[in-house]
Amino acid sequence: MFIYNEAEIWFVAGSQHLYGHQTLEQIKKNIQLVTDYFNQHANLPVKIVLKPLATKPDDIYTLCQEVNYSPKCVGLITWLHTFSPAKMWIRGLTHLQKPLLQLHTQFNEQVPWDSMDMDFMNLNQTAHGGREFGFIGSRMRLIHSIVTGYWKDKTVHEKIAQWMRVCVAINAEKNMKVVRFGDNMREVAVTEGNKVSAQIKFGYSVNTHAVGDLVSVINAVSDTDVAQLIDEYEALYQISPVAQINGAKRQNLIDAARIELGIERFLEQGGYTAFTTTFEDLHGMAQLPGLAVQRLMAKGYGFAAEGDWKTSALLRTLKVMAKGLSGGTAFMEDYTYDFTKGNELVIGSHMLEVCPSIVDDDVKPLLDIQPLEIGNKADPARLIFAAKPGFAINASLIDMGNRFRLVTNALETVKQPQPLPKLPVACAVWKTKPSLEVSAEAWILAGAAHHSVYTQALSMDYFRLYAQLHNIELLVIDDETDINHFRNELRWNEIAYCHPYA
């Protein structure tokens, strides 16, 4: 699967021939040293590939075309080492179709006060050249990112790494295939949406397969493969008595393993990296796929229930973005509130389908089989656990009719305050920022869905980058949210984002 190992970020310095051969040769040496340092010491998730110095309009245009057509390149970093007249960049940037980052740095950290002459000034004038490049970006309404600071600074590396992860995730979206087993839950509005518009904006395709197509693959799974998977369950999880050998519901566990293997096989055969199910269409399946969904999410697949393809695709995108980072990312739903004054809490879950990547590291999830009236099938297997305390974000992508809107809410996940002996599901308990009252009102005003993607791995900066590079509306609910200002932001955005999708 093409994610990070094969990806490349291309790096180019801009200059001009006005400064002479000696200056240009020094720029080449400097940017080579910067490239080597980034690749060897900056702990960046993607390899940086240095490209020839950009000094002519035709060369810049050719570079941007090569960026577009390279299957490995997922973004371009520019460094204006000297002044680089921005009209040279217009043709190339007009055709550039991948993310662009302007690194606003310079080779020397400190000014050599005693020895600095005009040659030194001409060579090291990012402060000058970067502004010229910035003008053309602004004049062209170019969507691009800017990182400012000395190239050896850890903060600079962290910002570049964030941008790289978003670039990889956006690139993965272009090849993402979402399969829907069945349709949306009947009469539900927010899980609907324009799939053609989504493919135009984000790149991923969404198509449906009848549940019968999946069932035929599930039924073809061998008993040997099922037995091997159950061995894996028993090694990884606490197994409830009813699911153990000779337990009253051992067959339910066998059926759950067969479902997991069948779904994974179907996804692999079709090249799908995200999927949806709905409990209103389980024809031919023994039970609602709870355990299977949880484990497939933990492997990196996107998922959402009830046919919610937008949330499934967003989960997959955020899984890619967060790959290798600490903290999990899961399908989630705000389920119920605790309105205790001064300690208001939200209990989040989704029946069976919460990814175990968010579990406390020291906790071994319980694999249990309990009744579930919804779906009218056999009692389904599921993993039961509580989420790890700490900072998290809930995110919801919705279709506003003329645009897509991304809504995010900063959370503080807390240790589950009381046991839930009669609630056999995975869940997370959190305090919303700035408060339950304000956050819930803002979320509802924004039209965000009851489904969300919950992540402990990504900061709000990732969502800002993602929305910026896709040029979609972003609404942030956090400690700084004021509900009256939020209402005004919604009004202003109606003007700022009034253009249609395409």
ABEGO torsion letter per residue (X at the ends): XBBAAABBBBBBBBBBAAAEAAAAAAAAAAAAAAAAAAAAAAGBABBBBBBBBBABAAAAAAAAAAAAABAABABBBBBBABBBBAAAAAAAAAABABBBBBBBBBABABBBAAABBAAAAAABAAAAAAAAAAAAAAAAGBBBBBBBEBAABAAAAAAAAAAAAAAAAAAAAAABBBBBBEBBBBGBAAABEBAAAAAAAAGBBBBBBBAAAAAAAAAABBAAAAAAAAAAAAAABBBBAAABBGBAAAAAAAAAAAAAAAAAAAAAAAGBABBBBBAABABGBABBBAAAAAAAAAAGBBBBBGGBAAAAAAAAAAAAAABGBBEBBBBBBBABBBABBGABBBBBBBGABBBAAABBAABBBBBBBBBBABGGBBBBBBBBBBBBBEBBBBBBBBBAGABBBBBBBBBBBBBBABBBAABBBBBBBBBBOABAAAAAAAAAAAGBBABBBBBAABBAAAAAAAAAAAGBBBBBBBAABBAAAAAAAAAAAAAAAABBAX
